[in-house]
Amino acid sequence: AATKLEVSMPAVVEAEVGGTARIECNFHIPENDSYTYIDWFYVDRTNSRVRLCRITDGNVLREDTDYKERLAVGEDKALSISKVTMQDARTFVCQVGAGSSGVGENRTELRIYKAPETPKIEPNSAGISVQSSDIPQIATCVSKNSFPPPNITWHKNGEQLQLQENQVKYTRTRESSGLYTVTSIMFAPVTREDRDSHYHCTVHFWLRGQRHTLESQKVKIKVFYPAEHLKLQVVPSSSLVKEGDNVKLVCEADGNPPPVFSFYKRELEEDWQELSSLTESNSGVLNLHGVNKSSSGLYKCQSLDLDDMTQLEKDVELVVNYIEGVRVNMEPSSPLREGDSVTLSCNAHSPVALDYQWRDEKGKKVAEGNQLFLSNLTFETPNNFSCKVVAPSVPGLEQSKQVSVAVQGKPRIVAISSPLYVRQDEVVNLTCKAIAVPRPSVHWNVNGTAHEYVDNQHIASNLTVRVSHDLLRAGAMCRVSNELGVSEKHIQLLDQRTTPESQGVIIVAIIVAILVVAVLGAVIYFLHKKGKIPCGRAGKQDITRPEARKDKIVVEVKSDKLPEEAGLLQGANGEKRPAADQ
């Protein structure tokens, strides 16, 4: 057992800024005596004690200090300080008086901490050259509002860097709030591979005896390095370029920043023409609009690095695909007549394989291959064809050539207004339509006013004429002729007064009359069968017979027919007569 007054306190108490610090004071008095008083002090910067409060018989007397409103004493005599600040980081003393047992005391160091904010990193905005003679600055890391000041480490691609003393510049600033701002600047050489590297910084600080960290975001830096390789390509692919296309020659270098590009086209063996006027500003793109056959050739791209003035060159062959010299030959080439045959042959020149198609004037495909055979030609045969030449390996590359197949022959009359029903002295139009090549002339054998109409190979003549007696009798003759022959046809004129139509009316009237007579005969026969009309010629009525027989008709037949034939006769009511009645 202790023989004297003992006071025990924790050596260190930690509290976060804005929180509450609780400092315990435990004591032991010999022979279980009670305390007389308990005093709480803090030690100022001059190492002097300033009393905060005195506790006697359960009463707390607070002194007039800065802690008066933030101070509290618990039932276990522990001191609590609320809303702690950085200025509260000091030593606090608990003194216990116990009469004859004397006075005892102990002390606790109050430490205030503040976790730092997430660090911010700023990469070198100007960029870094791999050829720099000095160790360049990579990035700056800033940690704000912490207490105590933290440590900062640097990382590349997730791995911590072991930096030399001359590669890190470290500064620490205490703000008016008592918190610290720590800045770390990293310096390191770079290579062209560092263009893809990611850098970040980490802040390390202690809290309640444990180590904690906060990481910044990851950043990339601008790395400048000269070009080592140059690439020149045709867009679209050179194998697909055709006349009329817009083509780009794209030059790319693997340097940063991109070098200055220049384009040239070889005209002669060692003569290169500069094409700066066709180059997009500050880019490696050469624009060629509406290329043609003469655009083909060797093109060169040259790069110049303004940092070390190194040059690189690359060339590419541009091939502009084309179709030229499309022509159609006709065999035989002499003028064609109706019934003839002809072969059309289509040919063209191109650096790529070609396909041929034949289409008629309506655009319908009629054949494939470079020949078209037409047989038994007529005027009606379509005379306009086109040969379509297509390059299958180059989409969109095609050309067409038109050809006309003219079929000649003597005229053929294809339409005429005959027979024509007219009346004498009226004015009528006589029409004659023919087809022929070369163009024919139309002549009439009667006088009148003629109008001609031409439609392709057809010619039509309309003759306006007054119908005379002679014209009605003889008709008209249409005569069509050209240098290859003559064709003529007769137009028959019929008088409408004696036309088959009027004759038809008479026939209809006769048929109606016959039908009327037939109906009348049927009525008479019916009445005769009913006995309403007496028989004539061979029959006579017997009026002396009995009443039962008065409805019978007696027919006297004077005939040289055989008896069996006579036996076929019947009475008026249809029954057979006995031999005595006949």
Solvent accessible surface area in square Angstrom, and as a share of the most:
residue,aa,sasa,rsa
1,A,147,1.14
2,A,33,0.25
3,T,127,0.74
4,K,135,0.57
5,L,15,0.07
6,E,85,0.38
7,V,17,0.10
8,S,62,0.40
9,M,25,0.11
10,P,53,0.34
11,A,79,0.61
12,V,56,0.32
13,V,25,0.14
14,E,56,0.25
15,A,3,0.02
16,E,74,0.33
17,V,50,0.29
18,G,52,0.50
19,G,28,0.27
20,T,84,0.49
21,A,2,0.01
22,R,114,0.42
23,I,0,0.00
24,E,70,0.31
25,C,2,0.01
26,N,82,0.42
27,F,65,0.27
28,H,81,0.36
29,I,11,0.05
30,P,20,0.13
31,E,158,0.71
32,N,140,0.72
33,D,65,0.34
34,S,89,0.58
35,Y,44,0.17
36,T,77,0.45
37,Y,39,0.15
38,I,0,0.00
39,D,2,0.01
40,W,0,0.00
41,F,26,0.11
42,Y,30,0.12
43,V,18,0.10
44,D,41,0.21
45,R,230,0.84
46,T,106,0.61
47,N,119,0.61
48,S,54,0.35
49,R,93,0.34
50,V,43,0.25
51,R,82,0.30
52,L,1,0.01
53,C,0,0.00
54,R,75,0.27
55,I,2,0.01
56,T,48,0.28
57,D,132,0.69
58,G,57,0.54
59,N,102,0.53
60,V,56,0.32
61,L,115,0.57
62,R,97,0.35
63,E,46,0.20
64,D,132,0.68
65,T,29,0.17
66,D,130,0.67
67,Y,3,0.01
68,K,81,0.34
69,E,156,0.70
70,R,52,0.19
71,L,9,0.05
72,A,47,0.37
73,V,33,0.19
74,G,34,0.33
75,E,173,0.77
76,D,72,0.37
77,K,40,0.17
78,A,0,0.00
79,L,0,0.00
80,S,25,0.16
81,I,0,0.00
82,S,38,0.25
83,K,144,0.61
84,V,1,0.01
85,T,58,0.33
86,M,9,0.04
87,Q,99,0.44
88,D,2,0.01
89,A,43,0.34
90,R,61,0.22
91,T,34,0.20
92,F,0,0.00
93,V,0,0.00
94,C,0,0.00
95,Q,34,0.15
96,V,0,0.00
97,G,1,0.01
98,A,6,0.04
99,G,58,0.56
100,S,121,0.78
101,S,29,0.19
102,G,28,0.27
103,V,91,0.53
104,G,10,0.10
105,E,69,0.31
106,N,55,0.28
107,R,115,0.42
108,T,1,0.00
109,E,72,0.32
110,L,1,0.01
111,R,115,0.42
112,I,2,0.01
113,Y,16,0.06
114,K,56,0.24
115,A,31,0.24
116,P,7,0.05
117,E,78,0.35
118,T,82,0.48
119,P,4,0.02
120,K,149,0.63
121,I,6,0.03
122,E,118,0.53
123,P,42,0.26
124,N,35,0.18
125,S,93,0.60
126,A,79,0.61
127,G,14,0.13
128,I,4,0.02
129,S,31,0.20
130,V,45,0.26
131,Q,94,0.42
132,S,54,0.35
133,S,115,0.74
134,D,109,0.56
135,I,78,0.40
136,P,21,0.13
137,Q,66,0.29
138,I,0,0.00
139,A,0,0.00
140,T,29,0.17
141,C,0,0.00
142,V,40,0.23
143,S,0,0.00
144,K,98,0.41
145,N,48,0.24
146,S,0,0.00
147,F,36,0.15
148,P,68,0.43
149,P,32,0.20
150,P,4,0.03
151,N,98,0.50
152,I,21,0.11
153,T,28,0.16
154,W,5,0.02
155,H,21,0.09
156,K,60,0.25
157,N,90,0.46
158,G,50,0.48
159,E,129,0.58
160,Q,88,0.39
161,L,45,0.22
162,Q,150,0.67
163,L,47,0.23
164,Q,121,0.54
165,E,164,0.74
166,N,105,0.54
167,Q,26,0.11
168,V,51,0.29
169,K,114,0.48
170,Y,99,0.38
171,T,64,0.37
172,R,145,0.53
173,T,74,0.43
174,R,123,0.45
175,E,70,0.31
176,S,121,0.78
177,S,62,0.40
178,G,4,0.04
179,L,19,0.09
180,Y,30,0.11
181,T,22,0.13
182,V,0,0.00
183,T,30,0.18
184,S,1,0.00
185,I,34,0.17
186,M,0,0.00
187,F,49,0.20
188,A,14,0.11
189,P,94,0.59
190,V,12,0.07
191,T,74,0.43
192,R,41,0.15
193,E,114,0.51
194,D,11,0.06
195,R,95,0.35
196,D,88,0.46
197,S,6,0.04
198,H,76,0.34
199,Y,5,0.02
200,H,7,0.03
201,C,0,0.00
202,T,6,0.03
203,V,0,0.00
204,H,24,0.11
205,F,24,0.10
206,W,158,0.55
207,L,36,0.18
208,R,156,0.57
209,G,59,0.57
210,Q,117,0.52
211,R,141,0.51
212,H,64,0.29
213,T,73,0.42
214,L,57,0.28
215,E,95,0.43
216,S,9,0.06
217,Q,127,0.57
218,K,112,0.47
219,V,17,0.09
220,K,98,0.42
221,I,9,0.05
222,K,116,0.49
223,V,2,0.01
224,F,59,0.24
225,Y,20,0.08
226,P,27,0.17
227,A,15,0.11
228,E,95,0.43
229,H,125,0.56
230,L,20,0.10
231,K,108,0.46
232,L,15,0.08
233,Q,75,0.33
234,V,15,0.09
235,V,67,0.39
236,P,58,0.36
237,S,60,0.38
238,S,24,0.16
239,S,76,0.49
240,L,77,0.38
241,V,0,0.00
242,K,45,0.19
243,E,64,0.29
244,G,56,0.53
245,D,29,0.15
246,N,103,0.53
247,V,1,0.01
248,K,86,0.36
249,L,0,0.00
250,V,27,0.16
251,C,4,0.03
252,E,78,0.35
253,A,26,0.20
254,D,52,0.27
255,G,10,0.09
256,N,48,0.25
257,P,79,0.50
258,P,99,0.63
259,P,14,0.09
260,V,75,0.43
261,F,31,0.13
262,S,32,0.21
263,F,1,0.00
264,Y,45,0.17
265,K,27,0.12
266,R,92,0.34
267,E,86,0.39
268,L,128,0.64
269,E,129,0.58
270,E,142,0.64
271,D,72,0.37
272,W,68,0.24
273,Q,90,0.40
274,E,98,0.44
275,L,14,0.07
276,S,72,0.47
277,S,106,0.68
278,L,73,0.36
279,T,34,0.20
280,E,71,0.32
281,S,98,0.63
282,N,160,0.82
283,S,33,0.21
284,G,8,0.08
285,V,26,0.15
286,L,0,0.00
287,N,26,0.13
288,L,18,0.09
289,H,137,0.61
290,G,39,0.38
291,V,4,0.02
292,N,70,0.36
293,K,91,0.39
294,S,90,0.58
295,S,21,0.14
296,S,40,0.26
297,G,16,0.15
298,L,31,0.16
299,Y,4,0.01
300,K,30,0.13
301,C,0,0.00
302,Q,35,0.16
303,S,3,0.02
304,L,44,0.22
305,D,16,0.08
306,L,119,0.59
307,D,97,0.50
308,D,50,0.26
309,M,118,0.53
310,T,64,0.37
311,Q,102,0.46
312,L,52,0.26
313,E,96,0.43
314,K,99,0.42
315,D,76,0.39
316,V,31,0.18
317,E,93,0.42
318,L,0,0.00
319,V,66,0.38
320,V,1,0.01
321,N,5,0.03
322,Y,26,0.10
323,I,1,0.01
324,E,65,0.29
325,G,48,0.46
326,V,18,0.10
327,R,127,0.46
328,V,28,0.16
329,N,80,0.41
330,M,52,0.23
331,E,120,0.54
332,P,55,0.35
333,S,92,0.59
334,S,64,0.41
335,P,89,0.56
336,L,3,0.02
337,R,114,0.41
338,E,59,0.27
339,G,45,0.43
340,D,52,0.27
341,S,46,0.30
342,V,1,0.01
343,T,33,0.19
344,L,0,0.00
345,S,22,0.14
346,C,0,0.00
347,N,49,0.25
348,A,22,0.17
349,H,101,0.45
350,S,19,0.12
351,P,72,0.45
352,V,39,0.22
353,A,84,0.65
354,L,33,0.16
355,D,72,0.37
356,Y,39,0.15
357,Q,37,0.17
358,W,0,0.00
359,R,64,0.23
360,D,24,0.12
361,E,104,0.47
362,K,182,0.77
363,G,40,0.39
364,K,140,0.59
365,K,89,0.38
366,V,65,0.37
367,A,27,0.21
368,E,116,0.52
369,G,34,0.33
370,N,57,0.29
371,Q,107,0.47
372,L,13,0.07
373,F,130,0.54
374,L,26,0.13
375,S,66,0.43
376,N,106,0.54
377,L,1,0.00
378,T,44,0.26
379,F,5,0.02
380,E,105,0.47
381,T,29,0.17
382,P,62,0.39
383,N,39,0.20
384,N,62,0.32
385,F,8,0.03
386,S,14,0.09
387,C,0,0.00
388,K,47,0.20
389,V,0,0.00
390,V,33,0.19
391,A,1,0.01
392,P,79,0.50
393,S,69,0.44
394,V,1,0.01
395,P,93,0.58
396,G,56,0.54
397,L,11,0.06
398,E,84,0.38
399,Q,73,0.33
400,S,68,0.44
401,K,88,0.37
402,Q,131,0.58
403,V,25,0.14
404,S,66,0.42
405,V,0,0.00
406,A,52,0.41
407,V,2,0.01
408,Q,42,0.19
409,G,8,0.08
410,K,113,0.48
411,P,3,0.02
412,R,87,0.32
413,I,11,0.05
414,V,66,0.38
415,A,47,0.36
416,I,48,0.24
417,S,31,0.20
418,S,41,0.26
419,P,70,0.44
420,L,43,0.21
421,Y,81,0.31
422,V,0,0.00
423,R,136,0.50
424,Q,72,0.32
425,D,89,0.46
426,E,62,0.28
427,V,81,0.46
428,V,20,0.12
429,N,92,0.47
430,L,0,0.00
431,T,48,0.28
432,C,1,0.00
433,K,74,0.31
434,A,1,0.00
435,I,1,0.00
436,A,2,0.02
437,V,28,0.16
438,P,39,0.24
439,R,160,0.58
440,P,8,0.05
441,S,48,0.31
442,V,16,0.09
443,H,97,0.43
444,W,38,0.13
445,N,98,0.50
446,V,38,0.22
447,N,143,0.73
448,G,45,0.43
449,T,77,0.45
450,A,54,0.42
451,H,94,0.42
452,E,81,0.36
453,Y,127,0.48
454,V,73,0.42
455,D,96,0.50
456,N,139,0.71
457,Q,31,0.14
458,H,54,0.24
459,I,2,0.01
460,A,20,0.15
461,S,1,0.01
462,N,45,0.23
463,L,4,0.02
464,T,47,0.27
465,V,14,0.08
466,R,150,0.55
467,V,0,0.00
468,S,51,0.33
469,H,115,0.51
470,D,86,0.45
471,L,11,0.06
472,L,27,0.13
473,R,172,0.63
474,A,58,0.45
475,G,6,0.06
476,A,0,0.00
477,M,58,0.26
478,C,0,0.00
479,R,103,0.38
480,V,0,0.00
481,S,19,0.12
482,N,25,0.13
483,E,145,0.65
484,L,52,0.26
485,G,20,0.19
486,V,63,0.36
487,S,25,0.16
488,E,92,0.41
489,K,96,0.41
490,H,87,0.39
491,I,0,0.00
492,Q,85,0.38
493,L,8,0.04
494,L,46,0.23
495,D,25,0.13
496,Q,62,0.28
497,R,170,0.62
498,T,94,0.55
499,T,5,0.03
500,P,79,0.50
501,E,109,0.49
502,S,37,0.24
503,Q,101,0.45
504,G,27,0.26
505,V,103,0.59
506,I,110,0.56
507,I,99,0.50
508,V,89,0.51
509,A,60,0.46
510,I,94,0.48
511,I,90,0.45
512,V,79,0.46
513,A,55,0.42
514,I,106,0.54
515,L,105,0.52
516,V,91,0.52
517,V,105,0.60
518,A,60,0.46
519,V,97,0.56
520,L,106,0.53
521,G,37,0.35
522,A,61,0.47
523,V,74,0.42
524,I,88,0.44
525,Y,132,0.50
526,F,118,0.49
527,L,66,0.33
528,H,61,0.27
529,K,105,0.44
530,K,128,0.54
531,G,45,0.43
532,K,148,0.63
533,I,68,0.34
534,P,108,0.68
535,C,44,0.26
536,G,55,0.53
537,R,247,0.90
538,A,52,0.41
539,G,14,0.14
540,K,150,0.64
541,Q,138,0.61
542,D,50,0.26
543,I,134,0.68
544,T,120,0.69
545,R,93,0.34
546,P,90,0.56
547,E,130,0.58
548,A,87,0.67
549,R,81,0.30
550,K,100,0.42
551,D,109,0.56
552,K,36,0.15
553,I,46,0.23
554,V,46,0.27
555,V,78,0.45
556,E,68,0.30
557,V,72,0.41
558,K,170,0.72
559,S,57,0.37
560,D,144,0.74
561,K,124,0.52
562,L,103,0.51
563,P,107,0.67
564,E,114,0.51
565,E,78,0.35
566,A,34,0.26
567,G,29,0.28
568,L,127,0.63
569,L,84,0.42
570,Q,110,0.49
571,G,12,0.11
572,A,41,0.32
573,N,81,0.42
574,G,41,0.39
575,E,76,0.34
576,K,143,0.61
577,R,37,0.13
578,P,79,0.49
579,A,94,0.73
580,A,101,0.78
581,D,49,0.25
582,Q,105,0.47
